[in-house]
Amino acid sequence: MTNSVLHRISGGYCTDCIDCNLPGSLLTRTVAVRPGTPRIEGVPVSESDRAFLRDRLAALSGAYAQLQFALPLGRVHGDASVGNVLLDRSGRPTLIDLDAFAIGPREWDLVLTAAFYERFGWHTREEYESFCETYGVDVMEWSGYSTIADVREFLMVTWIAQKADDDAETGAEVQRRIETLRSGGSRRDWRPY
């Protein structure tokens, strides 16, 4: 369902956007993390974890700045996942949560579904293959896939870190995710939020 909706919104390529002067990198704008902001500095984690997150952000920002996007710019939802699709009264899928909607690199949305399949196991092979067939691209074949997938994971960690004090279960999830980023271990035990 998400694949057809995502294909419809991004299908209108932004061929006249070469000079559209996009504001900053999508990473910086989406993360909204700069020294002193709550997404890293204000979260209840150890100083060691905070330093790790700062270093990870710096490394990812550098890697992101070097990306060569393969697809033309287009409409980007920003958080295109099955959790942001609702069915209207007629049963048609409708995207919600449009606060990050922008013109930008379409790979940004495609990588999320790919990572949910490849790294987290939240989609089956059949679901992912159907997604690729409908969209017409397998973003995992693009050289920048790992960088954007790493960025998306980082965003997932810093977002949930803001909620670490909500309850013991969420705090444990934050620690699990930070340790996984440090070790490079499997993300298959990350819980969806």
Secondary structure, 3 states (H helix, E strand, C coil): CHHHHHHHHHCCCCCCCCCCCCCCCHHHHHHCCCCCCCCCCCCCCCHHHHHHHHHHHHHHHHHHHCCCCCCCEEEECCCCCHHHEEECCCCCEEECCCCCCEEEECHHHHHHHHHHHHCCCCCCHHHHHHHHHHHCCCHHHCCCHHHHHHHHHHHHHHHHHCCCCCCHHHHHHHHHHHHHHHHCCCCCCCCCC
